[in-house]
């Protein structure tokens, strides 16, 4: 999958067959895109919500990716305007539609100091804890840039998929 250094690398919903009856779906971010218009953001949001609504019954496991390095800062800015964090909102939305809390890749743990990252992680987990008492088990601190933390997230994803009957969930992606 293509990755980029700035938000907005994924500009549409992309599907990657990964095993019989299983497709990995990559979606654009649910927020702002670097140099993206408000119209683009609204269309992306509608596409994401429409996809989740339309396929909720067939979503085996969802993974939500967020920039944990700026969670508290962003949340405070939004709270002043009377809004809830888009990441908290999306996690709740996915849980409501799919029936289970998504796995969360709390990305960019390599940005900022350790205390700041821990504070952001704790704040995020406390916001979603009301959705599920096992919320902390679903949050994985990662760095997509360095690869730190990716292993445990992949292990959990494979564990969840195997529990649902997928013997080798990523066999087609290895080719």
C-alpha positions in Angstrom: 0.0 0.0 0.0 1.3 3.5 -0.7 2.2 5.5 2.3 3.2 9.2 2.5 4.7 11.6 4.9 1.7 13.9 5.1 -2.0 13.3 5.7 -4.1 12.6 2.6 -1.9 10.0 0.9 -4.9 7.7 0.7 -7.5 9.7 -1.3 -10.1 7.1 -1.9 -11.3 3.7 -0.6 -8.9 1.0 -1.8 -9.5 -2.7 -1.5 -6.8 -5.4 -1.3 -7.9 -9.1 -1.5 -6.0 -10.9 1.3 -7.6 -14.3 1.7 -10.7 -16.1 0.4 -13.6 -14.1 1.5 -11.4 -11.4 3.2 -10.5 -8.0 1.8 -8.3 -5.4 3.4 -9.8 -2.0 3.0 -7.7 1.2 3.3 -9.7 4.5 3.6 -8.7 8.1 3.6 -8.4 9.9 6.9 -11.5 11.1 8.6 -10.6 14.7 8.9 -8.4 17.1 7.1 -6.1 16.5 4.3 -3.0 18.5 3.6 -4.1 21.1 1.0 -7.5 19.5 0.8 -10.6 21.5 0.3 -13.6 21.4 2.7 -15.6 19.8 -0.2 -13.0 17.0 -0.5 -13.1 16.4 3.3 -16.9 16.3 3.2 -16.9 13.8 0.3 -14.3 11.6 2.0 -16.3 11.7 5.2 -19.5 10.7 3.4 -17.7 7.9 1.6 -16.2 6.5 4.8 -19.5 6.6 6.7 -21.4 5.2 3.8 -18.9 2.3 3.5 -19.1 1.5 7.2 -22.9 1.7 7.1 -23.2 -0.4 4.0 -20.7 -3.1 5.0 -21.0 -3.1 8.8 -22.4 -6.7 8.8 -19.4 -8.0 6.9 -16.6 -6.1 8.6 -14.6 -8.7 10.5 -12.1 -6.4 12.2 -11.6 -2.7 11.9 -8.4 -0.8 12.6 -8.6 3.0 13.2 -5.3 4.9 12.9 -4.8 8.2 14.7 -2.0 10.6 15.3 -1.5 10.2 19.0 1.2 12.8 19.3 -1.3 15.6 19.0 -4.4 14.0 20.5 -4.7 16.3 23.6 -3.9 19.5 21.7 -6.4 18.7 19.0 -9.0 17.6 21.5 -8.6 20.9 23.5 -8.9 23.0 20.3 -12.1 21.1 19.2 -13.6 21.3 22.7 -13.3 25.1 22.6 -15.6 25.0 19.5 -18.0 22.5 21.1 -16.8 19.5 19.2 -15.7 16.0 20.2 -12.4 14.5 18.9 -12.9 13.0 15.4 -10.9 10.0 16.5 -13.1 9.3 19.6 -16.2 9.9 17.5 -15.0 7.5 14.8 -14.1 4.7 17.2 -17.6 5.0 18.8 -19.2 5.1 15.3 -17.3 1.9 14.2 -18.2 0.2 17.5 -21.9 1.1 17.1 -22.1 -0.1 13.5 -19.8 -3.2 13.6 -20.6 -4.2 17.2 -17.1 -4.3 18.5 -14.5 -1.7 19.4 -12.0 -1.4 16.6 -8.3 -2.0 17.1 -6.6 1.4 17.3 -3.1 2.1 15.9 -2.0 5.1 18.0 0.6 6.3 15.5 3.5 8.7 15.8 4.8 7.6 19.2 8.2 8.7 17.9 7.0 12.4 17.8 7.5 14.5 20.9 8.7 13.3 24.3 7.8 10.1 26.1 5.8 11.9 28.8 3.8 13.7 26.2 3.1 10.5 24.3 2.0 8.7 27.5 -0.3 11.6 28.4 -1.9 11.5 25.0 -2.3 7.7 25.1 -3.8 7.8 28.6 -6.2 10.6 27.6 -7.3 8.8 24.4 -7.9 5.5 26.3 -9.9 7.3 29.0 -12.2 8.8 26.3 -13.0 5.4 24.7 -13.0 3.4 28.0 -16.7 4.2 28.4 -17.3 2.4 25.1 -15.7 -0.8 26.3 -14.1 -1.8 29.6 -11.3 -3.6 27.6 -10.5 -0.5 25.6 -6.8 -0.4 26.6 -6.4 -3.9 25.1 -7.4 -2.5 21.7 -5.0 0.5 21.6 -1.5 -0.2 20.1 1.1 2.5 20.4 3.0 2.4 17.0 5.3 4.3 14.8 4.6 3.7 11.1 7.9 5.4 10.3 10.2 3.2 12.5 8.0 0.1 12.7 7.9 0.1 16.6 4.8 -1.5 17.9 3.6 -2.8 14.5 4.3 -6.4 15.5 1.8 -6.6 18.4 -0.9 -4.9 16.3 -0.4 -7.4 13.5 -0.4 -10.3 16.0 -3.7 -9.1 17.5 -5.2 -8.6 14.1 -4.3 -12.1 13.0 -5.5 -13.5 16.3 -8.9 -11.8 15.9 -9.2 -13.0 12.3 -8.2 -16.5 13.1 -10.8 -16.6 15.9 -13.3 -15.7 13.1 -12.2 -18.6 11.0 -9.6 -17.2 8.7 -6.7 -19.6 8.8 -4.1 -17.5 7.1 -5.6 -14.0 6.7 -2.7 -12.5 4.7 -1.8 -15.3 2.4 -2.6 -13.3 -0.8 -0.7 -10.2 0.3 2.6 -12.0 0.5 2.7 -12.7 -3.3 
